[in-house]
Amino acid sequence: MQDYAQLQYSVKNLSDTTLSSCLTTTVGQDRGTTATMLVYLAEFDERQLYRPAAYPSMHAYCVGELRFSDDMAYKRIHAARAARRFPAIFAAVANGRLHLTAVCLLAPHLTPESAESLIAAATHKSKFQIECLLAARAPRPDVSTRVRALPAPDSRGVQHAPGHAGLETAPDSRRVQLAPGHAGLDAAPDSRGVQLAPGHAGLDAGQSPASRPPRLTPLAPARFALQVTIDQRTHDKLRRAQELLGHQVASRDLAGVLDRALDALIAQLEKRKFAATEKPRASAGQQTPRTSSNPRYIPARVRRAVRRRDGDRCTFVSHTGRRCEARARLEFDHVHEVARGGRASVENVRLRCRAHNQYTAECAFGAGFMHEKRRAAAGAGAHSGQQVGVA
């Protein structure tokens, strides 16, 4: 058996290039091993060899004998059964074209006629992208909208008296799956009448409504079901917004209220972060732009121009030419560092996500130096009661 403590120690001595290569190789090997495991699982399941092993189901065998978690067992059995019906899945998993979640999402939709095209369409796609793909191919009707009170949890998380409002899209007769990781998966018996695993249709067993995480489920092209739990204050704000909108939005159209609220919020946030405005104060050079003695101050006109140029996206590009796709936690970064005389011009400012802003600073000044700067800034922020960030 491999000494993982020794391996962990030896890995620290690897160069960045070697470590990256080793990780890529290991992931490839893991995919191949996973595909091989699915082959064995599928045959073991087909022969129902869990029965002579004193287990009532394949799921029980995987959990009790192979020490899988419930979710791990469910996903692998579901994928193995789908791959047994459509062997092309084995190769797709082995070469990394499909992950197990993709297989499970595709499984209910695979037929001898559609399997090849669906597998090709889902290649290298994320879970959400595949959900959208399936929603486009098999659109589902909109779900009804309702607001209902949920029992409030006590200190142990047990539900008792009402106190939370759940803004949700109520499932229709087709049962939109809302449990994370199992959306669209069918927990019904397979063709042999063998039950896959209990507790995977809809909510996980024992999961209370108020503890469900937010869920965005594609239903059809450009149509999504949203489920989220809100507290009493948010519920009251929602109702107040409905009242204020009056006849502008139908009384039961919560989606319309949400759309109006998001328009206002996005405009406010874009104005604060990017100085977004339809009428810039210093347009056409009629007014003198605001100046500041702070060398890190970035004028509004620069922020607006940089945002337009960079397209609301991190500009970091790897050595292989891949551009970072992050659109959240974006920060303005100086190409030529402020500490080395860099100025806040459109040419010298770019958008970077926080991770790549910090990475760039570490490359320029050293990881140790930046670690100390961030620690000092965090200490100063804690002392003043403010949150301070150093990139």
N, C-alpha and C positions, 0 to 999 in steps of 0.2 A: 504494500500500500504506500502511496506517495506521501512523503513528509511535507504537508502543506505549510507548516511553520518554516521549514527550511526553504521551500519554494518562495514563500512570501519574502523571506530575507534576501534571497538571491535576485528576486525581481527588482528590488530597490537599486541594484547595480546596473540594470539594463539602460541602454540609451533610449531616448524617446522614440527613435525610429524602430529599434528592435522591439520595444514594448508594444508599439502599435502593430507591428507585423505579427508578433506572437498572439496578440488579442484577436486579430483578424483570422489567423489560422485556427485558433481554438474555437472561435464562433462557427467557422466552417465545419470543423470536426463535430461540434455539438449538433449542428443541423443534420449532419449525416447520421449521427447516433440517434437523434430524435426520430428520423424517418425509419431507421431500422427498428427502433422500439415500437413504432406504430405497426409495423409489419407483424411483429411478434404478438403485440396486444390484440390485433385484429384476428389472428389465427387462434390465439388462446380463448378469446371471446367467442369465436365461431364454434369451437369445440366445447364451450361451456366447462372448461376445466376448473373453474372456480368451485363447482359443485363437489367434486371429490375432495377438494381442499377444505370443505366444510364452510363455504361462504355462500350466501343466498343469491348474490349478484356479482357481476363483474366489478361494479363500483365498490361493493363491500370488500372484495378481494384486493383491489388496488389500495384502498385505505388501510385495511387491516394487515395485509401481507407485504405489500410493496411500500407501505408507509407514505403514500401520496396524501396530500391534503385533499379535502373534498373537491375544491375547485380544480386542482391539478388532475385528479382522477376523472372528473366530469369532462374536462376539455380534451384530455387525451383519448378517452374512450369514444367520445363523439367524433373526434378526428379520425381515429382508427377505423371506425365503422364506415365513415364517408369514404376513406381511402380504399377500403376493401371493395366498395362498390365502384369506385372510380380510381384505379391504380395510378393515374397520372398525378394524383395528389402526392404520392410518396416522393416522386422525383421533384415536384415543386417545393416540397418542404426541405428536401435534402440540399437543393441548390439555392435556398433562400428566397425563392420567388413568392412563397406563401408562408405566413406564420400560422401557428395553431389557431389563434383567434379568427384569422381569415377563413381557415378551413371550416370552423364551426359556424361562422356566419353564412358561408356559401352552401353548406350541406343541405339545408331544407329546400334549396332552389335548384340543386343539380339534377339534371336528367341526362340520359344518353345523348340527347340532341343538344343540350345547352352546356354540358360540362366543359368542353374544350374552350368555348368562347368565354364562359364565365371565369375560368381559371386564368385565361390570358388577360381578361379585363381587370382582374383583381391583383395581378402581378405587381409586387413591390408597393402595394397601397396600404395605407394605415387603416385601422379599424373604422374610423369615422368616414374615410373615403369609400370604403367598401359598403358601409351602411347607406351612403348616398347613392352609390352605384345600384344597389339592390332596390332602393326606393324608386329610382328612375325606371327600373325594369319591371317592378311589381308595385305600383303605387298603392298606398293605403289611404282610406278616407280620413279627413280631419277628425280629430277627437273633440268631444264636447268640453267646454270650459266651465269650471266651477271653483268656488272658494268654499272650503269647509273647515270646521274646527277639528283639530287633532288633540288627543290627550297629551297633557304636559308630562314630561318625564320627571321622576323624582331623582334623588342623588344617586340612585343605582341605575338610572336609565329606564326604570319601569314606568309605563304609561299609566296615568291616573286621570285627573280631572282635565277638561278642555282648557286650553290656554294658548295654543299655537294655531295659526291659520295656515292651511296648505293651499297654495296657489298651484293648481295642477290641471293637467289635461286628463280627464277621466277616460279610462280605456273603453273602447267600443266592444262590440261582441267578438271582435277578432283578437282581443287580448294583446294590446301592445305591451311588450316586455319592458319592464322598468328597472329590473335589478341589474346593477353594474356587472359587466362581463358576460351576461347571459342574454342580452337583447336579441330577440329573434330566434333563440334556440328552442327547439321543441323537446320537452321533457316527457313526451308521451312514449309508450312502449314502441319498440322497433318492429320490424316485419315479423319477428319470431315471437312477439309478445313479451319480450324481455324489457323490464323497466330499467332505464338508464341510471337515474339517480333521483331520489326525492328532493324536494325543496329548491328546485331550480327554475320553476315556472313562475314568472312574476317576481315577488319578493323572496329573498332568501329566508329559509326557515328561521323564525325567531326574530326577524328584523322588524322593528316597529316602524310605522309610517313616518314618524317625525325624525327617525334616524337615517332615512334614505338620503343619499347625496343627490345634488341637482343632476338632472338627466335631460339631455337634448337628443331626441330620437328622430332621425329622418323618416318621413312618412311617404313623401312623393317628391317629384322635382320642385325645389323651392318651397317645400312645406315641411315644418318640423313640429314635433310635440315637445312641450316644455313642462317639466315638473320640478318644483322647488318648494321647500318649507320656509315660511316667513313667520316672524313674531308679530305680536299684537300691534306694535308701533308701525311696522311696515304695512300691515293689513289696513290700519286706519289711514295711512297716507294713500294707499291704493284707492280706498273708498272715497277719500276727499278729492283725489284727482278725477275720479269719475264724476263726482258732483260738480266740480268746477268746469269740466269739459261740456257738461250739459248735453245739448243736442249735437255737438260736433262729433261725438263718438257714441255709438249705440251703447246702451246701459250694460249690456252683457258682453261687449267687445273688449275684454281685458287685453287682447293682443293689440288693439288700437291704442289703448292707454299706455301700454308698455312701449310701443313704437314712438309715441309722442315724448314720453319721458326719456327714452334713450337719445332721441334727437337733441333734446335740450342738454342732457348730460354730456354727450359727445362734443357738442359745440362749446360748452363751458371748459371741458378738459383740453380740447385742442387749442383754445384761446390761451389757457394758462401755460401749456407746455410748449406750443409751437407759435404762439402769438398770432394764431389764425384769425383773420378778419377780412371782410369784404372791402373795407375802406381803410387801408393803412394810413396812419397819421402823417407819415413823411413821404407820401406818394409824390412822384414827379419832382422831387427835390424842393417842394414848397416849404418844408419845415426842416429844422435842424434835428437830426436823429439824436435820441437820448444818449448821453455819454456817462461813463462811470470810471472811477479810479480803480475799481477792482479789475485786475487783468483777466479774470475768469468770466467777467460779464459778457454775455453774447447778445448783441442788439436784436430787437424784434425782427428787423428786416432780414438779418442774417439767418435767424431761426426759420423764418418763412421760406427763404430761398433754399436753404439746405434741406428742409423737409420736402419741398417739391422735387428737388433734384434726386434725393435718395429714395423717394417713394415710400416713406413711412416704414422703412425696413433697415435692419442692420446691414452695414456695408462691408463687414469683414469677409474676406475671401481666403480660403485655405490654399495651401501650396498646390493642390490638385485642381484649383479653379472653382471650387464649390463656394457659393455665397451663402452666408448664414441666413436662415429664413425667419429669424425672430422679428416679431412686430410688437412685442410687449417689453416693458422695462427699457425703452430706448433712452439713450442719453447722448448729449452733444459731446463729441470728442475732438480735441485739437490734433491735427495731423503732425504739426510741429509743436511740441509741448510748450505750454505756457511757462513752465519753469526754465525753458531754454529760449525764451523770447518769442514764442509763438503768439500770433495775434488772432482775434476773433473775426476773421474774414470768411466770406463764403468759400473761398478756395481752401482755407486752412481748417474748416470745421466739417465734420461728417457725423452721421448717425451711427452709433454702436449700441448693441444691447449691453446690459451691465456686465455680463460675463466677459464679453470681448473687449469692453472698455478697460476692465481691470487687467485682462490678459495683456493687452497692448501696453499698459502702464508697467506691468511686471517685466515685459520684454525690454522696455526702455530703461527702467531704473533698477531692475532686479526684484525678485520675488520677496526677498528678506526686507528690503527697504520699504516696499509697499505694504507688507504685512505690519510693520511697525507703524507706518503712517495711519493705516486703518485702525489699528488698536488704539493709537493715541486719539484719533478722531472719535472713536466710539466712547472712550473714557471722557472726553470733553463733552460729548453729547449727553452722556448719562449724568454728568455733573450739572449741566445746565437744563436738563430735562428735555432736550431736543434730540432729534435723530439726525446724525451727520454722516454723510457718505463721502468717501474718498476713492476716486477711480485712478 
